Amino acid sequence: MLRMTPLALAMSMLALPQWAFAQTTSNQDAATEQTLPAVKVSAAAEQSAELPAPYAGGQVARGARLGALGNQSVMDTPFNITSYTAELIENQQARSVADVMANDPSVRFTTSSGHAYENFRVRGFDVNSSELAINGVFGLAPVGHAPLEAVERVEVLKGPSALFSGMPPGGGVGGVINLVPKRAGDDPLTRVSLGYQSAGQVLSSFDVGRRGGEHNAFGARVNGAFSNGDTELDGQSKKRQFLSGAFDYRGDALTASLDAYYNKESFSGGTPAMYWFQNSTPIPSALDPRKNMFPGASGELESKAVIARAEYEFNPHLTAFASAGVMNFEQTGFINGTHARNIAVNGNFTAATNGTRSYTDSVAAEAGLRSRFATGVVGHEVVLHATGLEQESGSATNSVSTTSNIYNPVSSLVMPASPASAPKTSETTLGSLALVDTLSLLDDRLRITVGLRNQNVKTTNYNASTGAVTAKYDKSAVTPALGVVVKPWGPSVSLYANYVQGLSKGDTVSDTLATNRNFVFAPYKTEQMEGGIKWEAGKFSNTLSLFEITKPTMVALGSATNPTYSDDGEKRVRGLEWNTFGELTRNLRILGGIAYSQGVQTKTAYHRYDGNVAIGAPRWQGNLGTEWDVPMVSGLTLSGRVVTTSSQYLDAANQQRIPGWGIVDAGARYSTKLEGRPLVLRLTANNLFDKRYWSGSFSDSYSMATLGAPRTITASATMDF
């Protein structure tokens, strides 16, 4: 596998051609500066190389990427999909994908605030940080926290999406989060930001973009960030280093790009915990999230990648596209396993503190053909799409069993050393081939999308000590999808419906007492049925969605002493979502919505919990954010957001429940000029009233509670040069 040193990667990105820093046009005001590629006018549907324009208010875009189908208008898409813009990222001072997802009522964060990993729950199903996509391709995004300095869009497609992008490494049942890299705009950009976060973090970043050549065909965009200092967790310090380069060419027929990044995060002095209560233990009031349960913990995560992509339009009817990339990830320290387990009534807990060393090497590629033609009065957009992802992983762990107390943590907790090396423990290959056709009829007032994808999953596991093969998995499955969009009253209203299937790897029976030990199940097929309506009221847009998702699970049946395992288990989530965004008035913007869901364990082991509420499935989730441009003070904008979640169970027996919660965020920004240069001052307070709350559950397989973040205040100044 390709391994690049940080220095080599950084030097390769900084070695820009001379034209990249030549001023081709005069500087423009920040309000009018264009940072997106020029939009090519075409009668055909918007293609993957062209970003959909921002919607009124600038916080979300008019469309998003639908995997192999490329960029699609929200009104033409038979799914609930939202694309958050770089403008929103900057104005909310978002530092991670979780900060952006705080705007979406269907998404919740499932690790305690400040943890080294970001995991999510979308429509009631887990989506891990390793399942983020870049331009629709899995396996290439940074692991841990994905830096946003180089991201133009954060897109959320709700529901299974195996047909359009192939199977995510972990299944991605509830949805897919896709990152779109920044590209150089036609106007030169040199932007520098300095900031400070409440506990002592110093933040800095830069963003440089240039275009050159005939018709500005060549572009280069370089982003970098550095932060260091104390965090809200008592005694913890964090350091982050990030550098990326995005180079692109846009011609009449050919568009091509090369992206590279290096990201390193390290922490010392502690790490947040997840809280695992004994079955008979009542859940206490939420702890102070600043309290440090593992003060001796430290760790480091490093990701680096190179990604190439090209698209060629042979003629108006036929386009070919392909991409390939490599990503190397390494981590060491106390990244996983910092769980306060078996917490008793008096607060005593046990934990196996794990010092780990691990790596993942990924190679990902996709290729396809997109054809546009008509058969009589029916238009077709046919896509043939192939994907491949190969991952090699290795890990080793040193563990020490310790005891402490959640109310009075041991300050000298014994922490084991991390292993010196990480032997190979697994190899995974995901390959797929899909054929999709979108038919348009009645002057595009009716659009029907149909398709099939054949997905193959291969996994080999190895003994870490001997290298011997311990398990093999090689299964295939075909997943269909059907989507319909109808515009009966013109382009401002879309009625839509879909039936789609997602895939996740089937389990292997490892129970030594099982009658079918070592049996390997075929990939689980998750099914979604969804219907809804989208409508635009001037500069104000709404989406109302009604959905049902069912996911198979492995369960034990028959005798408890000699069980037989089956894949007939099932979790089902039914829900109703309302998403809204846009401008209510010229000075007032709105973003958010409400999600109501019913998560049920429909089929469980020995039918013990059939009909119980699913773990981590609150009935209500709501997010509502506003921005107001103060008329009396030019350049001043005030913002606020309310996030709320109802109570939820931590265990399958429905005996342990955490209460509902709500927090308030607030912010302000002031746009002005300093010596003729655009300057933006921003101030954000998340969890303004410093509420202590259990934010949710870590996983629907474990009874673990997560803690919400304490009040966090961030201030920054951004200037264009």
C-alpha positions in Angstrom: 0.0 0.0 0.0 1.1 3.6 -0.7 2.5 5.4 2.4 3.4 9.1 2.1 5.3 10.9 4.8 3.6 14.1 6.0 6.5 16.2 4.7 6.3 14.7 1.2 2.6 15.2 1.1 2.8 18.8 2.3 5.6 19.6 -0.1 3.7 18.1 -3.0 0.7 20.3 -2.2 2.7 23.5 -1.8 4.6 23.0 -5.1 2.0 25.0 -7.0 2.6 26.3 -10.5 3.6 29.9 -10.9 0.3 30.9 -12.4 -1.5 29.7 -9.3 -0.6 32.9 -7.4 -0.9 35.3 -10.3 -3.7 37.9 -9.8 -6.0 37.5 -12.8 -8.8 39.8 -11.6 -9.2 42.4 -9.0 -10.2 41.6 -5.5 -14.0 41.6 -4.8 -15.9 42.3 -1.7 -16.5 39.3 0.5 -20.2 39.4 -0.1 -19.8 39.0 -3.9 -16.7 36.8 -4.0 -17.3 33.6 -6.0 -15.7 30.4 -4.7 -17.5 27.9 -6.7 -16.8 26.7 -10.3 -18.6 28.5 -13.1 -21.9 27.0 -13.9 -22.2 25.6 -17.4 -25.6 26.3 -19.0 -27.0 23.1 -20.4 -30.5 21.7 -21.2 -29.4 18.4 -19.6 -29.6 17.7 -15.9 -26.9 19.2 -13.8 -23.8 17.0 -14.0 -21.5 15.8 -11.2 -18.7 18.3 -11.9 -21.1 21.2 -11.3 -22.1 22.2 -7.8 -25.8 23.2 -7.4 -26.2 26.8 -6.5 -27.0 27.9 -2.9 -30.6 28.3 -2.0 -32.0 31.6 -0.7 -30.2 32.4 2.5 -27.0 30.6 1.5 -27.1 28.0 4.3 -28.1 25.0 2.1 -27.8 24.3 -1.6 -30.5 23.7 -4.2 -29.2 20.1 -4.9 -26.8 17.5 -3.8 -24.9 14.5 -5.1 -26.9 11.3 -5.5 -24.0 8.9 -5.8 -23.5 7.7 -9.3 -26.2 9.9 -10.7 -24.1 13.0 -9.9 -25.6 16.3 -8.7 -29.3 16.4 -8.7 -31.8 19.2 -7.8 -33.6 18.7 -4.5 -36.9 19.0 -6.3 -36.0 16.3 -8.8 -34.8 13.8 -6.2 -37.1 11.1 -4.7 -35.3 11.3 -1.4 -34.9 13.5 1.6 -31.5 15.1 1.0 -29.9 18.3 2.4 -26.6 19.9 1.4 -25.1 22.3 3.9 -22.8 25.0 2.4 -19.3 26.4 3.3 -21.1 29.6 4.2 -23.0 27.9 7.0 -19.8 26.1 8.1 -17.9 29.4 8.4 -20.7 31.4 10.0 -21.4 28.8 12.6 -17.7 28.2 13.2 -18.2 24.5 12.8 -15.1 22.5 13.4 -16.4 19.0 12.7 -19.2 17.2 10.9 -21.0 16.8 14.2 -21.2 20.6 14.4 -22.9 20.8 11.0 -25.2 17.9 11.8 -26.5 19.9 14.8 -28.7 21.6 12.2 -30.5 18.4 11.1 -33.4 17.0 13.2 -32.9 13.5 11.9 -29.3 13.2 13.0 -27.8 12.9 16.5 -24.2 12.5 17.7 -23.6 9.2 19.5 -20.2 9.6 21.2 -19.6 11.8 24.2 -18.5 15.3 23.4 -14.8 15.7 22.8 -14.2 12.0 21.9 -11.6 11.1 19.3 -14.3 9.6 17.0 -17.4 11.1 15.5 -20.3 8.7 15.2 -23.9 9.5 14.3 -27.4 8.1 14.3 -29.5 8.9 11.2 -33.2 7.9 11.2 -32.5 5.7 14.2 -29.6 3.7 12.7 -25.8 4.1 13.4 -23.5 5.7 10.9 -19.8 5.6 11.9 -17.1 8.1 11.1 -15.4 5.5 8.9 -18.5 5.7 6.6 -18.1 9.3 5.5 -17.8 9.6 1.7 -15.8 12.1 -0.4 -17.5 12.9 -3.7 -19.6 9.8 -3.2 -16.7 7.4 -2.7 -16.2 5.6 0.6 -13.0 4.7 2.4 -11.1 8.0 1.7 -12.3 10.4 4.3 -10.2 11.2 7.4 -11.0 9.0 10.3 -11.9 10.5 13.7 -12.9 14.1 12.9 -13.1 15.2 9.2 -11.7 18.7 8.9 -14.1 21.2 7.4 -11.6 23.8 6.3 -11.4 22.2 2.8 -15.0 21.2 2.5 -17.5 23.1 0.3 -20.6 21.0 1.1 -21.7 18.5 3.8 -24.5 16.5 2.2 -26.9 14.2 4.0 -28.9 11.6 2.1 -31.4 10.0 4.5 -32.1 6.3 4.1 -30.1 3.4 2.6 -28.2 4.2 -0.6 -26.4 1.0 -1.7 -27.8 1.5 -5.3 -26.3 4.9 -5.8 -22.9 4.6 -4.1 -22.3 1.0 -3.3 -22.3 -0.4 0.2 -20.6 1.7 2.9 -18.0 -0.2 5.0 -20.4 -0.4 7.9 -23.6 -0.5 6.0 -24.8 3.1 6.4 -28.4 2.0 7.0 -29.8 5.3 8.2 -28.2 7.4 5.6 -25.0 8.7 4.0 -22.9 11.8 4.8 -20.9 13.0 1.8 -18.2 15.6 1.8 -17.5 17.8 -1.3 -14.0 19.4 -1.5 -13.5 23.0 -2.2 -12.4 24.2 -5.6 -10.7 27.5 -6.7 -13.1 30.2 -7.9 -12.7 32.6 -10.7 -11.7 35.4 -8.3 -8.4 35.1 -6.4 -8.9 34.3 -2.7 -6.5 34.7 0.2 -8.3 34.3 3.5 -6.8 34.0 7.0 -8.7 33.2 10.3 -7.5 33.4 13.9 -9.7 32.3 16.8 -9.9 31.2 20.4 -12.1 28.7 22.1 -13.2 29.1 25.7 -11.0 26.6 27.6 -7.8 27.7 25.9 -7.7 26.4 22.3 -6.0 28.7 19.9 -7.3 28.3 16.3 -5.8 29.4 13.0 -6.5 28.6 9.4 -5.8 29.8 5.8 -7.6 29.4 2.5 -5.8 30.3 -0.8 -7.4 29.9 -4.2 -6.2 30.9 -7.7 -7.1 30.1 -11.3 -5.1 30.6 -14.4 -4.6 29.6 -18.0 -6.9 30.2 -20.9 -10.4 30.8 -19.7 -9.2 30.1 -16.1 -9.1 26.4 -16.9 -6.6 25.5 -14.2 -7.3 25.9 -10.5 -5.5 25.4 -7.2 -6.9 25.7 -3.7 -4.8 25.2 -0.6 -6.3 25.0 2.9 -4.5 24.6 6.2 -5.4 24.7 9.9 -3.6 24.5 13.2 -5.0 24.5 16.7 -3.5 23.8 20.1 -4.4 24.2 23.8 -6.7 23.1 26.6 -10.2 21.8 26.0 -13.4 21.8 28.0 -12.4 18.4 29.6 -10.4 19.2 32.8 -6.7 18.6 32.2 -7.0 17.6 28.6 -5.0 19.3 25.8 -5.5 18.8 22.1 -3.5 19.6 19.0 -4.5 19.5 15.4 -2.6 19.9 12.1 -4.2 19.9 8.7 -3.1 20.7 5.2 -4.9 20.0 1.9 -4.5 20.8 -1.8 -7.2 20.7 -4.4 -6.1 21.1 -8.1 -8.6 21.0 -11.0 -8.9 21.5 -14.7 -12.2 22.4 -16.4 -12.4 22.3 -20.2 -15.1 22.1 -22.7 -15.3 18.3 -22.5 -12.9 17.3 -19.8 -13.0 18.1 -16.1 -10.4 16.6 -13.8 -9.2 17.1 -10.2 -6.6 15.9 -7.8 -7.1 16.2 -4.0 -4.6 15.5 -1.3 -4.8 16.0 2.5 -2.9 15.4 5.7 -4.7 15.4 9.0 -3.2 14.7 12.5 -5.0 15.0 15.8 -3.4 14.3 19.2 -4.6 14.7 22.8 -3.1 14.2 26.2 -4.3 14.5 29.8 -7.5 12.6 29.4 -10.4 11.6 27.1 -14.2 11.5 27.5 -16.0 8.4 28.7 -19.1 6.5 27.7 -21.1 5.4 30.7 -22.3 1.8 31.0 -24.7 1.3 33.9 -25.6 -2.0 35.6 -29.0 -3.3 34.7 -30.5 -2.7 38.1 -28.9 0.7 38.5 -31.1 3.8 38.2 -29.7 6.4 35.8 -28.3 9.4 37.9 -28.5 13.0 36.9 -26.1 13.9 34.1 -22.5 14.5 35.3 -20.5 17.5 34.6 -18.9 16.8 31.2 -15.8 18.6 32.3 -15.0 15.9 34.8 -12.2 13.7 33.6 -12.6 9.9 34.2 -9.4 8.9 32.4 -6.8 11.7 33.2 -3.8 9.6 32.1 -5.1 8.9 28.6 -3.4 10.2 25.5 -3.7 9.4 21.8 -2.9 10.3 18.2 -4.8 9.8 14.9 -3.2 10.5 11.5 -4.9 10.3 8.1 -3.5 11.1 4.7 -4.9 10.6 1.2 -4.6 11.4 -2.5 -7.7 11.3 -4.7 -7.9 11.7 -8.5 -11.1 12.2 -10.5 -11.9 12.8 -14.2 -15.1 13.2 -16.2 -15.2 13.4 -20.0 -18.2 14.4 -22.2 -17.8 12.7 -25.5 -21.0 14.5 -26.8 -24.2 15.8 -25.2 -25.5 12.2 -24.9 -22.5 10.3 -23.4 -20.2 11.0 -20.5 -17.6 8.9 -18.8 -16.3 9.4 -15.3 -13.8 7.7 -13.0 -12.0 8.3 -9.8 -9.3 6.5 -7.7 -7.7 7.2 -4.3 -5.6 5.9 -1.5 -5.9 6.6 2.2 -3.6 5.7 5.0 -4.8 5.9 8.6 -2.9 5.2 11.8 -3.8 5.6 15.4 -2.2 4.9 18.8 -3.1 5.4 22.4 -6.5 5.4 24.2 -8.8 5.9 21.3 -11.3 3.2 22.0 -12.5 1.4 25.1 -12.6 4.3 27.6 -15.8 3.1 29.0 -17.0 3.5 32.6 -18.5 0.0 32.8 -20.9 -1.6 35.3 -21.5 1.6 37.2 -23.0 0.9 40.6 -25.5 3.0 42.6 -22.6 4.6 44.5 -20.8 5.5 41.3 -18.1 2.8 41.4 -17.2 1.4 38.0 -14.7 -0.9 36.3 -13.0 -0.4 33.0 -10.5 -2.3 30.8 -8.4 0.7 29.7 -7.1 -0.2 26.3 -3.8 1.1 24.9 -4.1 0.4 21.2 -2.1 0.7 18.0 -3.9 0.2 14.7 -3.9 1.1 11.0 -6.1 1.0 8.0 -4.9 1.2 4.4 -7.6 1.8 1.8 -7.7 1.8 -2.0 -11.0 3.0 -3.6 -12.1 3.5 -7.1 -15.2 4.0 -9.2 -15.9 4.2 -12.9 -19.0 4.7 -15.0 -20.8 5.8 -18.1 -23.7 8.2 -18.1 -25.9 8.3 -21.2 -28.8 10.7 -22.1 -31.2 9.9 -24.9 -34.9 9.7 -25.7 -37.2 7.0 -26.8 -40.2 8.7 -28.3 -41.5 11.1 -25.6 -39.6 9.4 -22.8 -36.2 10.9 -21.8 -33.6 8.6 -20.3 -30.5 9.2 -18.1 -28.8 5.8 -17.9 -25.8 5.2 -15.6 -23.6 2.1 -15.6 -21.5 2.3 -12.4 -18.8 0.1 -10.9 -17.2 0.6 -7.4 -14.4 -1.1 -5.6 -12.9 -0.7 -2.1 -10.0 -2.7 -0.6 -9.0 -2.2 3.0 -6.3 -3.8 5.0 -6.4 -3.3 8.8 -4.2 -4.2 11.7 -4.5 -3.7 15.4 -3.0 -4.7 18.8 -4.2 -3.8 22.3 -2.7 -3.8 25.8 -5.4 -3.8 28.5 -5.5 -3.2 32.2 -8.5 -3.6 34.4 -9.0 -0.7 36.7 -11.6 0.7 39.1 -12.7 4.3 39.8 -15.8 6.3 40.7 -17.8 8.6 38.4 -18.3 11.1 41.2 -14.7 11.0 42.5 -12.5 9.8 39.7 -9.1 8.3 40.5 -6.5 10.9 39.5 -3.7 8.2 39.1 -5.6 5.6 37.1 -3.3 2.9 35.8 -3.0 3.2 32.0 -1.2 0.5 29.9 1.4 1.3 27.3 0.4 1.0 23.6 1.8 -1.9 21.7 5.0 -1.3 19.6 3.4 -2.6 16.4 0.1 -3.5 14.9 -0.1 -6.9 13.0 -2.5 -7.4 10.2 -5.9 -8.6 11.4 -8.3 -8.3 8.4 -8.7 -7.7 4.7 -11.9 -6.5 3.2 -13.0 -6.1 -0.4 -16.2 -4.4 -1.5 -17.0 -4.6 -5.2 -20.2 -3.7 -7.0 -21.8 -3.1 -10.4 -25.0 -1.1 -10.9 -27.3 -0.1 -13.7 -29.7 2.8 -13.1 -32.2 4.5 -15.5 -34.0 7.8 -14.8 -37.0 8.3 -17.1 -38.6 11.7 -17.6 -42.0 12.2 -19.0 -44.7 14.9 -19.5 -42.1 17.7 -19.9 -40.2 16.5 -16.9 -43.2 16.6 -14.6 -42.8 12.9 -14.0 -39.5 11.3 -13.2 -39.0 7.6 -12.5 -35.7 6.1 -11.3 -35.2 2.4 -11.4 -32.0 0.4 -10.9 -30.2 -2.7 -9.6 -26.8 -3.1 -8.0 -24.9 -6.4 -7.5 -22.7 -6.1 -4.4 -20.0 -8.5 -3.3 -18.5 -8.5 0.2 -15.2 -10.4 1.0 -13.5 -10.4 4.4 -10.6 -12.4 5.7 -9.7 -12.2 9.4 -6.2 -13.2 10.8 -4.9 -14.2 14.1 -2.8 -11.2 15.4 -0.1 -13.5 16.9 0.3 -16.2 14.2 -1.1 -14.6 11.1 -3.3 -17.7 10.5 -6.7 -17.2 8.9 -9.4 -17.3 11.5 -12.5 -16.5 9.4 -13.5 -15.9 5.8 -16.5 -14.2 4.4 -17.5 -14.1 0.7 -21.1 -13.2 -0.1 -23.1 -11.3 -2.7 -26.5 -9.7 -2.9 -28.5 -7.7 -5.4 -30.3 -4.6 -4.2 -33.0 -2.8 -6.2 -34.4 0.8 -5.9 -37.4 2.6 -7.3 -38.0 6.3 -7.0 -40.8 8.5 -8.4 -41.1 12.3 -8.5 -44.3 14.0 -9.7 -44.8 17.7 -10.2 -48.5 18.1 -10.7 -48.7 21.8 -10.1 -45.5 23.1 -11.7 -41.8 23.2 -10.6 -42.5 24.5 -7.1 -44.2 21.3 -5.7 -42.8 17.8 -5.9 -44.5 14.6 -4.7 -42.1 11.8 -4.3 -41.8 8.2 -3.2 -39.1 5.5 -3.0 -38.4 1.9 -2.2 -34.7 1.2 -1.7 -32.6 -1.5 -0.1 -29.3 -1.1 1.8 -26.7 -3.6 2.6 -24.6 -4.4 5.7 -22.3 -7.4 6.3 -24.0 -10.5 7.6 -22.8 -11.8 10.9 -20.8 -15.0 11.6 -22.0 -17.2 14.5 -19.2 -17.3 17.0 -21.1 -18.7 20.0 -19.3 -22.0 21.0 -22.6 -23.5 22.2 -24.5 -22.8 19.0 -25.8 -25.6 16.9 -24.7 -23.6 13.8 -21.3 -22.3 15.0 -19.2 -20.5 12.3 -22.2 -20.2 10.0 -21.9 -17.0 7.9 -25.1 -15.1 6.9 -25.5 -13.4 3.6 -25.4 -9.5 3.7 -28.4 -8.1 5.5 -30.8 -6.3 3.3 -32.3 -3.2 4.8 -35.5 -2.0 3.3 -36.9 1.6 3.2 -40.3 2.8 2.0 -40.7 6.5 1.9 -43.1 9.1 0.6 -43.3 12.8 0.8 -43.8 16.3 -0.5 -41.4 19.1 -1.3 -42.6 22.6 -1.9 -41.0 26.0 -2.4 -42.8 29.1 -1.3 -40.8 31.9 -2.9 -37.5 31.8 -1.0 -38.7 29.4 1.7 -38.5 25.6 1.1 -40.0 22.6 3.0 -39.8 18.8 2.8 -42.3 16.5 4.6 -41.3 12.8 4.6 -43.0 9.7 5.9 -40.7 6.6 6.0 -40.3 3.0 7.3 -36.9 1.3 7.6 -36.5 -2.4 8.6 -33.1 -3.9 9.3 -32.5 -7.7 9.8 -30.4 -8.7 12.8 -28.8 -12.0 14.1 -30.8 -13.5 17.0 -30.6 -16.7 19.1 -33.6 -19.0 19.0 -34.5 -22.4 20.5 -32.7 -23.7 23.5 -30.7 -21.3 25.7 -28.0 -24.0 26.3 -27.7 -25.0 22.6 -29.1 -22.0 20.6 -29.5 -21.9 16.9 -28.8 -18.5 15.4 -30.9 -16.9 12.7 -30.9 -13.7 10.7 -34.7 -13.4 11.3 -34.2 -10.7 13.9 -35.5 -7.2 13.0 -35.4 -3.6 14.1 -37.9 -1.3 12.6 -38.1 2.5 12.6 -41.1 4.5 11.3 -41.0 8.2 11.2 -42.3 11.6 10.0 -39.9 14.4 9.2 -40.3 18.1 8.4 -37.2 19.9 7.1 -37.3 23.6 6.3 -34.8 26.3 5.2 -34.6 29.6 3.4 -35.5 33.3 3.8 -38.7 34.3 5.6 -37.9 37.9 5.0 -35.0 39.8 3.5 -33.3 40.0 6.9 -34.5 36.7 8.5 -33.3 33.2 7.6 -34.5 29.9 9.1 -33.0 26.3 9.1 -34.2 23.2 10.9 -37.2 20.9 11.4 -38.8 18.3 13.5 -38.5 14.5 13.4 -41.0 12.1 15.0 -40.1 8.4 15.0 -41.2 5.0 16.5 -38.2 2.6 16.8 -39.3 -0.9 17.7 -37.4 -4.2 18.3 -39.8 -6.3 16.3 -38.0 -9.6 16.5 -35.5 -10.4 19.3 -33.6 -13.3 20.7 -36.0 -15.9 22.2 -38.7 -13.3 21.5 -37.8 -11.8 24.9 -38.1 -8.1 23.9 -40.4 -8.3 20.9 -42.3 -5.0 20.7 -40.0 -3.1 23.0 -38.8 0.4 22.0 -35.4 0.3 20.3 -32.3 1.5 22.1 -31.5 5.1 21.5 -34.7 5.8 19.6 -36.4 9.0 21.0 -39.9 9.8 19.8 -39.2 13.5 19.1 -36.2 15.4 17.8 -36.2 19.1 16.9 -33.8 21.7 15.6 -34.6 25.3 14.7 -32.1 27.9 13.9 -32.5 31.5 12.8 -30.3 34.3 11.5 -31.3 38.0 11.7 -29.5 40.8 9.9 -30.0 43.8 12.3 -31.4 46.7 10.2 -30.1 49.3 12.5 -26.5 48.2 12.4 -25.1 47.5 8.9 -23.1 44.2 8.8 -24.4 42.8 12.1 -26.1 39.5 12.2 -27.5 37.7 15.3 -28.2 34.0 15.3 -29.8 31.4 17.6 -30.6 27.7 17.6 -32.7 25.4 19.7 -31.9 21.7 19.7 -34.2 19.3 21.6 -34.6 15.5 22.0 -37.2 13.5 24.0 -36.4 10.7 26.4 -34.9 7.4 25.2 -34.1 3.9 26.4 -30.5 2.6 26.9 -31.4 -1.1 27.2 -33.3 -3.6 25.2 -35.5 -4.5 28.2 -36.6 -0.8 28.4 -35.7 -0.6 32.1 -33.2 2.3 31.9 -34.2 5.6 30.4 -32.5 8.9 30.1 -34.6 12.1 30.2 -35.3 14.4 27.3 -33.1 17.5 26.9 -32.9 20.8 25.1 -30.1 23.3 24.6 -29.8 26.8 23.2 -27.0 28.1 21.0 -26.4 31.7 20.2 -24.1 33.7 18.0 -23.3 37.0 16.3 -21.1 38.1 13.5 -20.1 41.5 12.2 -18.9 42.1 8.6 -16.8 45.2 8.0 -13.6 46.4 6.3 -10.3 47.1 7.8 -8.0 49.3 5.6 -10.2 48.3 2.6 -10.0 44.6 3.3 -13.1 42.5 4.2 -13.1 41.5 7.8 -15.7 39.2 9.6 -15.8 38.9 13.4 -17.7 36.0 14.8 -18.8 34.9 18.3 -20.6 31.6 19.0 -21.9 30.2 22.3 -23.0 26.5 22.1 -25.1 25.2 25.0 -25.4 28.8 26.1 -26.9 28.0 29.5 -24.4 25.2 30.3 -27.0 22.5 30.6 -25.8 19.1 31.8 -27.5 16.3 30.0 -27.3 12.7 28.8 -27.3 13.3 25.1 -28.1 9.7 23.9 -26.8 6.2 23.6 -23.5 5.0 22.2 -24.9 2.0 20.2 -28.1 0.0 19.8 -26.1 -3.0 20.9 -24.9 -1.7 24.2 -26.5 0.1 27.2 -24.2 3.1 27.2 -25.1 6.7 27.7 -23.2 9.6 26.2 -22.7 13.1 27.7 -23.5 16.3 25.9 -21.0 19.1 25.6 -20.6 21.9 28.2 -21.0 25.5 27.3 -18.4 26.3 24.6 -17.6 29.8 23.4 -15.7 30.4 20.2 -14.5 33.7 18.8 -12.7 34.3 15.5 -11.6 37.0 13.1 -11.4 36.3 9.3 -9.8 38.7 6.8 -9.4 38.5 3.0 -6.2 39.8 1.6 
